[in-house]
Amino acid sequence: MTDEPWRWPEPRWRGLVDRVRAGRRLAPRAWPDGAPFAIALSFDSDHETNDLRDGGGSISRQSWGQYGARVGAPRIMDILQRHDVRASFYVPAVSALLHPEEQRRLVAEGHEIGIHGWIHELNSALPYEAERDLMLRARDTLEQVSGQRPIGVRTPSWDFSPHTLRIICEMGLAYDSSLMADEDCYELEMDGRPTGVVELPVEWIRDDAVYFGMHRFSGLRPYTPPREVFDIFRRELEGARDEGGLFQLTLHPHIIGARSRIWILEEIIRLGLAEGAWFGTHADVVRHAAACDGLILKTEESAA
């Protein structure tokens, strides 16, 4: 028997590892406007899909998601507008259909909308055909609702299946933001070959859900005070500043939007502005990183 991983022959484990890997690093030596480092803020607008993905059995959890749309997202957009900062919002298609005006306001105020699945499904549980169909439908729905055609994707729950990169390439998307092999952008490789797709990496350390997640019927409870979460984010930002690199942050409207937490976002923005950071959407960062390395993005190839 070869089912136990310790019995696998080398081609089997090496093939799994090499399916999707980090390729060349795309770390700009300079940022726009002479900024010493860059900040890319992102928000995953999951809203009600966190519960719908699991069958829609909890009205309570759906109401928490609705809070993200009713209270959290407007608070976030007001702060971004007040400081003239652009950000990226990754939106499940069902969230966009439930809250179309939110998406239109985002686009009107200069923010980016990216693919975040159809109903916040788990890609690793889907066959290739289903995952591809949902990705295509999600992209088309976001474009129809918002008027902006997405060029990037963040997989729901950062769940990246063995088929995801193939689908991204087939769709001609420019970038993904779901993986964690670096702190700066890099080109993704599939089966040992460069794909031309840029990864703008995430990290659980830089995600509010890790610290503030809550599920009544499981052991998941908030365990970190907001001030300590801010300290972690601040240290990550200062590290990016010291290295002249990229500080990327992932937040959720239904989590960060609470009165006791929303100040974290504003303080991060104030700190970045005081340090002279360049703020860009994830698409802006990807375009800049690719251009600095001479990489032609998929979306640019199709437009040429």
Phi and psi in degrees as a GROMACS rama.xvg file:
@    title "Ramachandran Plot"
@    xaxis  label "Phi"
@    yaxis  label "Psi"
@TYPE xy
-126.703  19.839  THR-2
-72.6958  -30.1356  ASP-3
-73.233  129.152  GLU-4
-54.0104  -32.0198  PRO-5
-71.3563  -11.7434  TRP-6
-96.4947  -8.75635  ARG-7
-60.4329  140.213  TRP-8
-71.3686  157.682  PRO-9
-55.2649  -42.9266  GLU-10
-58.2144  -29.889  PRO-11
-71.7227  -52.2903  ARG-12
-71.0886  -32.2555  TRP-13
-68.8231  -35.2081  ARG-14
-65.7462  -37.8751  GLY-15
-65.1872  -42.6164  LEU-16
-67.9497  -38.7025  VAL-17
-83.785  -5.25448  ASP-18
-56.8722  -50.3648  ARG-19
-134.164  119.408  VAL-20
-136.537  160.855  ARG-21
-77.1206  128.424  ALA-22
-99.2183  -137.537  GLY-23
-63.8056  142.337  ARG-24
-78.9953  137.681  ARG-25
-117.006  75.6388  LEU-26
-111.38  101.043  ALA-27
-59.2228  142.52  PRO-28
-80.7499  -18.2028  ARG-29
-143  149.555  ALA-30
-112.473  159.565  TRP-31
-53.8916  147.66  PRO-32
62.5266  20.2457  ASP-33
70.7231  17.942  GLY-34
-65.4241  144.169  ALA-35
-74.1312  -21.9407  PRO-36
-161.68  175.674  PHE-37
-123.243  151.63  ALA-38
-126.597  129.004  ILE-39
-122.043  106.028  ALA-40
-91.3101  138.958  LEU-41
-139.173  152.691  SER-42
-135.648  126.312  PHE-43
-95.5531  106.645  ASP-44
-86.8437  65.5889  SER-45
-67.7278  -39.0824  ASP-46
48.6437  -131.594  HIS-47
-70.14  -13.8505  GLU-48
-69.1207  -18.3792  THR-49
-57.9844  -36.5433  ASN-50
-90.2493  -38.6009  ASP-51
-60.4496  -36.2746  LEU-52
-57.1237  -32.1133  ARG-53
-96.1401  11.1396  ASP-54
113.495  -6.47133  GLY-55
68.917  34.8579  GLY-56
-91.6052  -5.53177  GLY-57
-120.284  104.054  SER-58
-61.7921  -33.6715  ILE-59
-62.2156  -47.4112  SER-60
-69.4103  -32.1318  ARG-61
-64.7312  -36.9514  GLN-62
-67.0602  -33.7453  SER-63
-63.5699  -41.7601  TRP-64
-64.625  -38.1754  GLY-65
-64.933  -33.8654  GLN-66
-56.987  -39.593  TYR-67
-58.7712  -37.3171  GLY-68
-80.8342  -40.7358  ALA-69
-75.4229  -38.2341  ARG-70
-118.316  -51.6127  VAL-71
-63.7308  -52.7757  GLY-72
-61.6044  -45.1973  ALA-73
-60.486  -39.6333  PRO-74
-61.7061  -43.0428  ARG-75
-62.903  -48.1917  ILE-76
-63.3227  -36.6342  MET-77
-63.2235  -41.1207  ASP-78
-66.4657  -44.8501  ILE-79
-61.7792  -41.0207  LEU-80
-66.5387  -39.8721  GLN-81
-62.0544  -35.0482  ARG-82
-101.461  4.45357  HIS-83
56.1001  49.0349  ASP-84
-115.421  137.569  VAL-85
-101.784  146.58  ARG-86
-141.655  175.474  ALA-87
-113.484  136.661  SER-88
-120.629  122.654  PHE-89
-101.612  120.331  TYR-90
-126.078  117.623  VAL-91
-58.4473  143.613  PRO-92
-58.0744  -37.4665  ALA-93
-65.0813  -36.7242  VAL-94
-62.0431  -40.9804  SER-95
-64.6772  -38.7247  ALA-96
-69.8289  -33.6589  LEU-97
-74.7748  -29.9389  LEU-98
-134.529  63.5746  HIS-99
-64.3618  -35.3713  PRO-100
-65.2982  -32.3787  GLU-101
-60.4386  -43.4591  GLU-102
-68.2096  -37.5487  GLN-103
-68.4575  -37.1507  ARG-104
-65.5981  -41.8943  ARG-105
-56.6047  -48.7241  LEU-106
-65.6088  -41.0612  VAL-107
-61.8717  -30.0438  ALA-108
-94.6146  10.0068  GLU-109
90.8076  11.8896  GLY-110
-88.4428  162.315  HIS-111
-95.6771  141.442  GLU-112
-113.509  127.483  ILE-113
-120.943  161.181  GLY-114
-70.2074  137.755  ILE-115
-142.954  43.3825  HIS-116
82.1879  178.601  GLY-117
-87.4863  -54.4717  TRP-118
-134.213  32.8537  ILE-119
63.4072  35.9949  HIS-120
-67.9598  162.113  GLU-121
-94.1506  114.152  LEU-122
-62.7555  -35.4592  ASN-123
-67.001  -12.7849  SER-124
-94.8695  0.0484682  ALA-125
-108.549  146.574  LEU-126
-71.7666  163.212  PRO-127
-53.3759  -47.0823  TYR-128
-62.1056  -41.6421  GLU-129
-69.4152  -43.0989  ALA-130
-61.5991  -43.2631  GLU-131
-64.2944  -44.3379  ARG-132
-60.4514  -43.871  ASP-133
-67.254  -38.6095  LEU-134
-63.4271  -44.1837  MET-135
-65.4732  -44.8616  LEU-136
-63.6654  -38.4892  ARG-137
-63.7811  -45.9138  ALA-138
-59.7806  -47.0928  ARG-139
-65.4612  -37.8619  ASP-140
-65.9742  -44.3608  THR-141
-60.7267  -39.675  LEU-142
-66.7495  -43.0445  GLU-143
-64.6773  -39.7331  GLN-144
-75.55  -44.5662  VAL-145
-97.4337  -23.4853  SER-146
85.9386  0.086281  GLY-147
-115.801  128.72  GLN-148
-86.4558  118.558  ARG-149
-65.4997  144.535  PRO-150
-116.679  -1.58694  ILE-151
-138.445  164.597  GLY-152
-136.938  146.05  VAL-153
-127.072  117.269  ARG-154
-67.599  142.666  THR-155
-57.363  133.6  PRO-156
58.5318  18.7856  SER-157
55.3377  34.1347  TRP-158
-92.5662  102.305  ASP-159
-107.015  110.699  PHE-160
-83.1575  170.499  SER-161
-62.5157  -15.9128  PRO-162
-99.0622  -13.1258  HIS-163
-59.8304  -47.4734  THR-164
-65.6844  -38.2563  LEU-165
-57.1471  -43.812  ARG-166
-66.7247  -41.417  ILE-167
-57.5687  -44.0694  ILE-168
-65.1973  -43.2019  CYS-169
-63.4211  -32.1336  GLU-170
-81.5629  -11.203  MET-171
72.1177  28.0862  GLY-172
-75.4121  150.842  LEU-173
-81.8675  -33.4078  ALA-174
-154.45  163.988  TYR-175
-124.74  154.848  ASP-176
-140.656  70.8839  SER-177
-138.879  -10.524  SER-178
-111.76  173.533  LEU-179
-139.703  33.883  MET-180
-84.5543  -3.6235  ALA-181
-159.62  -177.952  ASP-182
-109.966  -19.2492  GLU-183
-105.857  167.418  ASP-184
-62.7658  155.674  CYS-185
-153.086  160.473  TYR-186
-84.9195  137.571  GLU-187
-83.8453  140.42  LEU-188
-112.755  144.917  GLU-189
-127.521  122.717  MET-190
53.9246  38.0647  ASP-191
83.8438  4.15105  GLY-192
-119.465  139.752  ARG-193
-62.7196  144.005  PRO-194
-108.402  -17.6768  THR-195
81.7048  -2.2285  GLY-196
-90.2985  131.986  VAL-197
-93.0944  138.302  VAL-198
-102.253  125.869  GLU-199
-105.568  100.026  LEU-200
-71.5224  150.268  PRO-201
-108.872  179.588  VAL-202
-161.91  140.139  GLU-203
-62.0436  -28.8515  TRP-204
-59.2132  -33.3198  ILE-205
-103.403  42.4532  ARG-206
-136.701  125.771  ASP-207
-66.6451  -27.9516  ASP-208
-63.1451  -28.8236  ALA-209
-62.005  -37.1636  VAL-210
-94.8292  -26.9474  TYR-211
-118.096  8.41494  PHE-212
-62.8582  148.818  GLY-213
-148.265  129.737  MET-214
-141.775  115.469  HIS-215
-58.3107  -36.9968  ARG-216
-100.663  23.5097  PHE-217
-140.445  -177.295  SER-218
-83.5268  6.36614  GLY-219
-77.7583  117.379  LEU-220
-140.75  146.269  ARG-221
-60.2244  135.427  PRO-222
-133.912  -2.15137  TYR-223
-121.315  124.025  THR-224
-62.4824  147.689  PRO-225
-53.0453  -38.7283  PRO-226
-64.5463  -35.0045  ARG-227
-72.5364  -34.898  GLU-228
-63.1767  -44.4323  VAL-229
-58.5785  -39.771  PHE-230
-62.8308  -39.4648  ASP-231
-63.6542  -48.6345  ILE-232
-60.8874  -41.9603  PHE-233
-61.6361  -42.5842  ARG-234
-66.3221  -36.5482  ARG-235
-63.8107  -42.0767  GLU-236
-63.4626  -45.3909  LEU-237
-65.965  -32.4823  GLU-238
-64.752  -41.3604  GLY-239
-63.6207  -40.3652  ALA-240
-60.2086  -46.8925  ARG-241
-64.9477  -30.9205  ASP-242
-94.2075  -4.14878  GLU-243
67.2639  31.8249  GLY-244
-110.539  -145.599  GLY-245
-116.676  131.528  LEU-246
-107.917  114.452  PHE-247
-111.777  138.302  GLN-248
-134.268  137.967  LEU-249
-116.596  123.469  THR-250
-131.126  162.286  LEU-251
-125.886  129.775  HIS-252
-55.1715  -37.4963  PRO-253
-76.9679  -9.01772  HIS-254
-107.061  -57.7362  ILE-255
-73.9025  -17.6999  ILE-256
-71.8267  -9.09123  GLY-257
-65.4274  152.052  ALA-258
-57.2386  -35.6853  ARG-259
-81.6391  -4.07235  SER-260
-123.683  -25.8618  ARG-261
-59.8067  -25.2089  ILE-262
-62.0603  -26.4548  TRP-263
-58.7149  -45.7407  ILE-264
-60.367  -46.876  LEU-265
-66.1723  -38.0538  GLU-266
-67.0965  -36.9529  GLU-267
-62.7533  -42.9904  ILE-268
-64.0387  -44.9715  ILE-269
-61.5527  -42.5505  ARG-270
-63.3829  -44.8921  LEU-271
-61.6869  -43.0768  GLY-272
-63.8138  -41.0956  LEU-273
-64.5141  -30.3586  ALA-274
-88.6796  0.746483  GLU-275
80.0366  21.7112  GLY-276
-67.8381  151.998  ALA-277
-93.0928  124.55  TRP-278
-97.7295  127.43  PHE-279
-139.395  156.485  GLY-280
-66.7596  167.268  THR-281
-61.2453  -38.0324  HIS-282
-62.7954  -40.9507  ALA-283
-60.3033  -45.7879  ASP-284
-63.2596  -44.3984  VAL-285
-62.0326  -45.4119  VAL-286
-60.2588  -43.3919  ARG-287
-66.2832  -46.0917  HIS-288
-63.0258  -40.961  ALA-289
-66.8622  -44.533  ALA-290
-62.3648  -38.4549  ALA-291
-65.0261  -24.0243  CYS-292
-106.404  4.46673  ASP-293
74.383  18.4174  GLY-294
-87.5862  127.604  LEU-295
-90.9421  119.733  ILE-296
-70.9737  155.705  LEU-297
-57.2445  -42.5564  LYS-298
-65.6085  -32.4676  THR-299
-73.7235  -34.3311  GLU-300
-63.2403  -43.8881  GLU-301
-70.3948  -25.9743  SER-302
-83.5684  -18.4137  ALA-303
